[in-house]
Amino acid sequence: MKLSKIMAVALAVACLLTGCWQEEPPEEPEDALPPFEAEEPVKEAKSVLPERFALPCMPGRTLDPIDCADGMQQVAASLLYEGLFRLDGRFEPQPCLCVSYTHDDAALRYTFDLRPGVEFSDGSPLTARDVKASLDRARDSDRYRSRLAGISSVSANGDSVTVSLSSPNAALAALLDVPIVKSGTQEGPAPIGTGPYFYAEEETGAYLIANQSWWRGESQPVDRIALVEAPDDDAMLYRFSSHEVQLITADLTGVLAVSTTGSVGCADADTTVMQYIGCNTARAPLDSPSLRRALSAGIDRENIAGAYLSGHGKAAFFPVSPVSSLYPAALEEAYSPDGFSSALTESGYAAEAPLTLLVNEENGFKTAIAAHLAESWTAGGVPVEVRALPWEEYAAALAAGDFDLYYGEARLSADWNLTSLLEPGGALNYGHWSHPDTSRLLQELAGAQDRTAAMRALCAHLKDQVPILPVCFKSTSVLTQAGVAEGLQPTAAEPFYALGQCVIHLKEK
């Protein structure tokens, strides 16, 4: 498929709405919601401001941040609850309900000191027992079970919480942005939290009201946020299109089309969702590191992130987000056709039967990228054919090892734990990669105090062996009705991360 055709596809679906602000989606999440297209141009430059600020909410469904549904429920919940830490825009943990912490030399036992004076929205004090109860629930939940699998026990001790691990993790704090709720309040529509708003109901419906005793003391942009019922994604999109709600979250990577009117503001946030090419390293010819290096050299990552993902992603040569301070930019190699040709010559590869590249057919962006890569590699001397499959068949083929290459997607944890992708028996190690140096370097990174040096060593090894070929890290977006919200600085986990700098404009009464 030529670039002009790909660009046409990208432009046609440039504004996909999914409404999903997910903590831990599956390795290859299904794309649920379609792009929007304006039905008619905006006739006036001046925005029509609403009388109230509203968010969508599923009727009869809990806002408990550990058990609530992905998507619209989590957006509302992000204003009600806080964790021991918050992840900033570079995925660095910033202390929140935790004021300080220590750990032993082996990074197996952590003690977190709670911030003094923090109260729940009902005026009761935050206790270590509340934190323990929330972390224990999270360890058993679908959303957080995988992320917290390394925790063997949690104990409450006065004003501190102790977490013991089954294996070292010097970056445990990056995993502990788990929302904390007051223990014993899980029943009902919303548990009690420590956040900037709390949940309330009246005859006209549910709403969030500003917590005047919020410990952070920052201003809230509005005193009250209405919760408008939206039983499903279609209803949510209708509420947004009709201006009944003013903000939804978006993943601009889907395929179907919907319509909306007027202009929409968009603020992007980087995520830990990596798109990559997986290799079947268990069989020829992809058992050759030199061929894998050549294929990596043949990927124009900047073009893919910019043109094929419409700018909603960042090119990445390594399996760590390029916005992270750990990303070893000095080890990158810039794309060039000559570089691909030289690497292929050095590999000694002689073209035979075409290699098969699997891709999930439901996602138009991914199929377009796969077609582009196959065309580029084929033109350079490595014949590749794309095999687009429905999600279930795609997943089955990966599990059976029935592929040469595949276009994959994985949400990594913020401690950049790559064991599921690169260790023997890893849940996402479909290419059956196994190398003693990989295992050693992964272990060293997990326990390293100097994580920058450890990540650099790991990435230098991966650059040489290339068991997977990272392509980019996706972004997610917050969509707002034009002119309503100003100063939004969303992160992957918090649409309202910089709440104190956010201004909501409403119609004057």
Disulfide bonds with the S-S distance in Angstrom:
none
